[in-house]
Amino acid sequence: MRASLRVLGAILAGYAAAAIVVGIGRIATNAAFGLATGSPPTTRYLMTNVVISLLGAVLGGYLCMWLTPTGRSLVALAGLVAVFMIVGAAYARAAWDASQPPWYLAIVTLLGVLGVLTGAAARQAGRRL
């Protein structure tokens, strides 16, 4: 039971780290691009958000694996990927912005999953060294 709680904590911490990076990144990006609320985003702005989201996902995957007990990595990774997919789908459904191109949320969600896997792989490679 204790290991299961540690896995759950690792999943939540990984997602929270990614969300914090993305949130701070979006605030900084809005300020840097001078984007007012409600104005349509530029392609450079969207691509910057894609990169920030990817970096947040890599950090989230790394942190999740770092906090996960040995032998539970696959369970934690599957949980974190599931959280990214569920939140991505829910966000796409609830907060669709017609000013965003149709590819944007799909790319952010896909790269989020790939970022989680990349961060997890980097941590696992570090454990073996």
Sequence and secondary structure as in RCSB ss.txt:
>XXXX:A:sequence
MRASLRVLGAILAGYAAAAIVVGIGRIATNAAFGLATGSPPTTRYLMTNVVISLLGAVLGGYLCMWLTPTGRSLV
ALAGLVAVFMIVGAAYARAAWDASQPPWYLAIVTLLGVLGVLTGAAARQAGRRL
>XXXX:A:secstr
 HHHHHHHHHHHHHHHHHHHHHHHHHHHHHHHHT  TTS   HHHHHHHHHHHHHHHHHHHHHHHHHS TT HHH
HHHHHHHHHHHHHHHHHHHS  TTS THHHHHHHHHHHHHHHHHHHHHHHHHH 
